[in-house]
Each structure stands twice: as structure tokens, then as C-alpha cells.
Amino acid sequence: MRILVVSDDERSIGGVRRELTLANHQVLWTPSDTESLIAALSQMAPEALVIDLPGSGPGARTVKQRLEMELGIPAMPTFLLIHQEALDEFDLTWGADDFVVVPGAAGELSVRIRLLFWTHSRIRQEGSIEFGALSLDFANYEVRVGGDVIPLTFKEFELFKYLVTHRSRVHTRESLLARVWGYDYYGGTRTVDVHIRRIRTKLGEPYQDCVSTVRGVGYRFTPLP
């Protein structure tokens, strides 16, 4: 797998590069400025990003926007390296699919990368995912309960799909706006609440309970037992 590591301090991510290289990934390091990113993309077409920047958040989001909007690379799995002292500030609106706290357990990043790609690969191969009588057909943008199609709008489907494919993790309203509506969306977080309410109503009992509210934080999808 080709992994682009973005960091303005090459020495600080030496261990990460070694870990990923030992896991048989092709790893390329680059600083976060535009010129360096362009040079890196001329050497590699990455399949995943690992971003390590001071304070992480705004800088990581800016790198993602620059790569996707200015340099035109496709969206791809993105991992943030969050330093212990910045953990309390972590927010998924920073543009990450997952994160690893550093310093952390050796090999954790490689495992998380492998797990996320396995999940994405399974979804692409199967084209659908099922939880009992609840199923999502990604190719046809359909959600079914007991074989009956649930009439979700396109954005409702995208929001539900994101929660399902990133299940058992709590997502803030801000992060859902960024990941589903896009970085340039200027509507308020109330939009997310409205769409969640509609999804729950359409799913009905008992599957509406799969989308739970975590008070003061956001939403989470958890399959029924």
C-alpha cells in the first residue's frame, strides 16, 4: 500500500515510517507546504494519508483541502497522529477517518490502516452490508428493512451510510457536516439533527434505535444485538 506521510518535522515521524515500512507499505514523507505536496504527488499516487502536524486540527484540515480541492487527488483514508497533550482538542472535523495517539503502542497504526482498508474493500466487493433484516445496497443507494425499501433521500442515505461504515464510534455534528456535506457547506449543525430525525422515522422500530444520540457530543450507529 502506498502511504503519504505529511509532517513538518521529519525526525518526529521516523518511528512511524519505520513501522509502516516494516509492514510492507511504500512510504513517502513530505512537508505540508503546497510545493512539497506537489513534488510528493509526482513521485507517488498515495492510497492513504498519515498527517502529523503541530496542534493537528486546522493544519490537517487545510492539508486535506489542498490535496483534494487544489491538487485534485481523490478522497482517501486519512489518519491523524495526535500527540498526547493535544488529545483533549481532537475533533473529527479535522478531516480524519481515524487517529492514533503518539507515542503509542508499536504497530497500532499499521493495524488500524489494515482494518480500515479491509472494511472498505469488503464493502466494495460485496456492494452491500447487512445487520439482520436491515441492509444497505451501496451500488443502488437503497436501504431495506425486511426486504422493504426505505425511501431515504440521497443525503439521508449518505449520512446513514457514513454512520454505518464508521459504526460504534461517536461522530460530532460538525464532523458529519464536514464528511457528508463537505468542507464548503455553511449550513448549521441543525441540518444534521433534522436528517437524523428523518432517518429514524423512516427506519421505524426497532432499527431507529441503531442511530443513538450521545448527549453533548453527536451520533453513533450500533447494530442491534
N, C-alpha and C positions, 0 to 999 in steps of 0.2 A: 504494500500500500504506500502511496506517495503522500507524505505529510509535510506541510509547510509550517515551520515554527517561527512565529513573529515575536521578536523581543529586541529591545534596545540595549540589552546587556547580554552579550554573547556568553560571558563567563557564568552568568546565573542559571543558564539553561543547559549547561554542559551535561549534567546528570540526566536530564530529560532526553537529550539527543542520544546519549549512550543507551538508555533504556529502550528507546524506540528502535534504534539500530540493531540492538541485540535481539529484538523481537521480529527482526527481518523486514522492517519498514525502510523505505527510502526516505531519508530525512534531509530537508534543506532549511537552513536558518537564514532569516533576513531581518534587518531593522524595519521599523514601521513606516518610514517616510515613503512617499509615492515613488520616487526614483528607484529606491531599493526594491520595492514591491514589483515594479515593472521588470527590473533585472531578474528577480527571482522567478517570475512567471515565464520569462523567456527560457529558463532552464528546466522548469518543471510545470506540469499541469497537475496541481495537487488534488487529492481526493478527500483531504481533511485538513483542518487548520487547528493549530495549538497556539494560543495567544497568551503571552506573559508580558504585561505592561504595568508600570508603577500605578497603584491605585485601581488598576484594571478597568473598571466600568466604562467611562466615557471614551477612553482611548481604544478599548476593544471594539466598542460600537462603531467608532469612527473608521477603524481598520476594515471592519465588515462592510460598511457602506462604501468605502473607497474601492474595495475589491469587487463588489457586486455591481455597484452603480456606475463607477467611473471606469473601471478596468474590465468590466463585463464578464467576470468569471461566474459560473453558476453557483447557486447556494449549495453549501456542503456542510457536513457535520463539523461543528466548531466546539473546541474545548478551551476553557479558560484555566490558567494556573492562578489560583487565588492564594495569596500569602496569608498566613495565619492572622496577622494583625489587621487585614482588610476583610476578614470573613463576615463581620457584622454588617458590612456595607453591600454585600453581594446581592445582585438583582438580575434576574434572567432577561430583563430588557437590555442588558449589555450585549445580547446577541449570541448567547451560548446555548448549545444543546445539552452540555454537561460541563462539569468542572471538577478539578482536583485541587485539594488543599496542599500547599507545599510549605515546608518539607512534609512529605507524607510517606506512606508505605511504598516500598520498592515494588515496581511492577503494576501499581494501581492504574496508572494512565493507560498502559497497554491493554489491560483487561477491559477498561471502560470503552476504549476505542473498538476493541473486538466485539464487545457486546452490542454497541450501538450499530455497527455495520452488520452484524448478524441479524438484528431486528429489522433494519432497513432492507436487507437482502431477502429475508423471509417474506416481507410484505410485498416486495416487487415480484418475487417468484409466485406467490400464492394469489396475489391480486385481491385478497380479502382477508379478513380476520373475524373470528367468531368467539363469542362468550355465551355459551348456552344457546338460547333462542335469539340472541342479539348478534347481528352480523353487519359488517361494513364491506361493501364492494367498492374498492378504490378506483377501479377502471371505469365503472358506470356511475360513480357518485351516488350510491344507494345505501341506505341504512334499512335493515329489515328486522322486524320483531316477529318471531314465529312465522316467517315467510311473507308477512305483510310489509309492503314498502312504507316507510315513514317519510312523509313529504317535507324533507328539510330543504331550505334554500341553499344556494351554493355556499354562502358564507357560514351558514349554520353547519353545513357538512364539513367545511374546512376547519372550523373551530372544534367540532366534535372529534374529527379525525386527529387533530393535533393533541387533544387531551387523551385520546385512546392510545395513540402511538407513543406518548410520553407519560404513560399511566403510572399511578402510585406515587407521583410527585406533585407537590403543590405548585401551582402556577399563579403568579400575581396577575391582576388585571392588566397592569402595564406591560408585562411580558407577553401576554396573549395578544394585546393590541399590536405589539412590535412583530410577533411571529406570524400572526394570521392576517392582520390588516396591512402591515408593512410599516417601515420606518417613517414614511412621509404622511401617515394618517394623523390628522389633527383632531379627530373627534375625542370626546371624553371617555373615561373608563365605564361610564353608564352604558355605553354601547355593548360592552361585554356582558353586563348583567342582563340586559334585555335579550340578547341572543341565548344566553344560558337558560333563562326562564322559558323561552320558546322551545328550546331543545327538550327540556324536561317535560313540558306539557305534551309535546308530540310523542315522546317515548312512552309516557304513561307508566303505570305501576307494572312491575316493580323496578323497571330499568331506569326510571327517572332518578332513583336513589344512587345509581352508579356515579352520577355527577354531584359531588358533595361540595358544600361551601366550608372553607376553613376561615372562621371568623377573623377579620382583620388582616387576612393575607390574600386569599383568592380561591381558586377552584382546583379540584382533583378528580380524576376518573379512577374508580376502583371497581373491578369486575365483581359481580355478585358471587358469593361463595357457592 
